[in-house]
Amino acid sequence: MSAPYAFLLSIILLFASQPCHLILTSADGRWQLLQKNIGISAMHMQLLRNDRVVMFDRTDFGPSNLRLPKGKCRNDPTDTALKVDCTAHSVEYDVLANKFRALTVQTNVWCSSGAVMPNGNLVQTGGFNDGDRRVRVFTPCGTCDWQETPDGLAATRWYASNHILPDGRQIVVGGRGQFNYEFVPKNEAANTFKLHFLSKTNEKGVENNLYPYVFLNVDGNLFIFANNRAILLDYVNNKVVKTYPKIPGGQPRSYPSTGSAVLLPLKNLAAQAIQAEVLVCGGAPKGSYIQALRGNFVTALDTCARISINDPKPQWVLETMPMARVMGDMLLLPNGNVLLINGAGSGAAGWELGRNPVLNPVLYKPNNIIGSRFETQNPTKIPRMYHSTAALLRDGRVLVGGSNPHAFYNFTGVLFPTELSLEAFSPGYLDAKFNNFRPTIVAPKSMSTIGYCKKLTVQVVITGSLAINFVSVTMVSPAFNTHSFSMNQRLLVLDNEEMTALGKSRYSIEVTTPSSGNLAPAGYYLLFVVHRDVPSQGIWVKLQ
């Protein structure tokens, strides 16, 4: 055997003997600049049922680049930056028209939380300073603005997480100095309920347990992850019903060692035991926050941890990402894949504490075998560091905004200027070469109401060759995104029970809607039909 071939064979045998960490590197996806300047930095983001996205940053950044209309000003004697501010710190972005308008927040919404209620209104909670006990409501309409309720919370909430419950309320979990939870709207007693798990996961001087990852399990309990471990909470009886092991290695994944997390798509919804899996990705090694304060920016974590939360003896399984990432976002795409986007390659969350922007999104395909789940996507040119956001849109694109690692708006003389732009990332499934496979939903009409555990017929047009075994219907709940966590994010796969050809490339698909609010709390969802991994444009449906 010649020397070159012997060398090649030795390399092949070497890799064959190593643990499998195959990373697919199929660069895909397109970027589009939508708005160069919306006037504010999109620190928080929520898609609403009228295809408009509400965004806001904070009131004590100083004057923004967008004036309030008609000479309106906000008068706040407690504000630490401007007592009288005639500029906006919230906007409503019209996706279809690619336009935006100024909104008025009365108190500080910095590092707050929220979720869309079953009636479609965005209910947002907490913030900083004069905003830390406020509840704010935004109703989707062309002229609506924020309405605020003083003392709407029983406790101050800053860096908390929210989730919609099966009974239609929101639960608000944690926040800085708050080792408890409460409900919105609050009851007459306005109680808070102790959650010792949050005090146990709090690291003195660092925390590493803010913005906990909260997911509604299929049994109605809440999976709550903070720092490097998780519990299953019966929130009704204030009882921990299961304690999960630490992620192997014990590295923190919560703010300011900010990773991200998703509840993977819920499938086989008619099964007696429905599997529920959580995926946690990225973060920063122990000590990274303190090191970053000293000017030493430690490389972020490059692992994901996945766990089946209803197994009798659940264990985390580690996977290696194509690149390290801290302050990244994780979004569920209509076809069930996960998009990792935004963030930095080193440092931690906080003012000036991130370095080495990660410009490439990465796809995670949960149904592939381990070792073949990641695909690196085409990069953006705009760093999205601390305080960046992302949200899935009805047309399948991902809206990306924000990034302000500074205590004020700062556009010059810094590594990463305050970013006021909006971009759209179009995953590969939106490429024109898939148009023949792409379904077009013709029934039901958008904004239709559907009930629980009902037969639903969806009619579509598919012009290309039909692969009947690769057709499914998915429902996605739009999430409230901030600080690398998409609250209330959920995707359900409705099995294709029967598909009938109606002629002229038209088909009907029969599915069964979710059986209870434990699987899917009532409210507005985006419904998609997916064919060969290519989703249709979504329609809005109201589940009640």
Secondary structure, DSSP 8 states (H G I E B T S, - for coil): --HHHHHHHHHHHHHHTS-----B-----EEEEEES--SS--SEEEE-TTSEEEEE--GGG---SSB-GGG--EE-TT-SS-SEE-B-SEEEEETTTTEEEEE--SS--TT-EEEE-TTS-EEEE--SGGGTT-EEEE--STT---EEETT-SSS--SS-EEEE-TTS-EEEE--TT--EEEEES--TT---EE-HHHHHT-BTTTB--BS-EEEE-TTS-EEEEETTEEEEEETTTTEEEEE----TT----SBTS--EEEE--B--TTSSS---EEEEE----TTHHHHHHTT---B---EEEEEETTSSS---EEEE-SS--BS-EEEE-TTS-EEEE--EEEE-SSTT-EEEE----EEE-TTS-TTS-EEE----SS---TTEEEEE-TTS-EEEEE---SSS---SSSSS-----EEEEE-GGGSGGGTTT--EEEES-TTEEE-TT-EEEEEEE--S---GGGEEEEEEE--EEETTEEET-EEEEE---EEEEEETTEEEEEEE--SSTTTS-SEEEEEEEEETTEE---EEEEE-
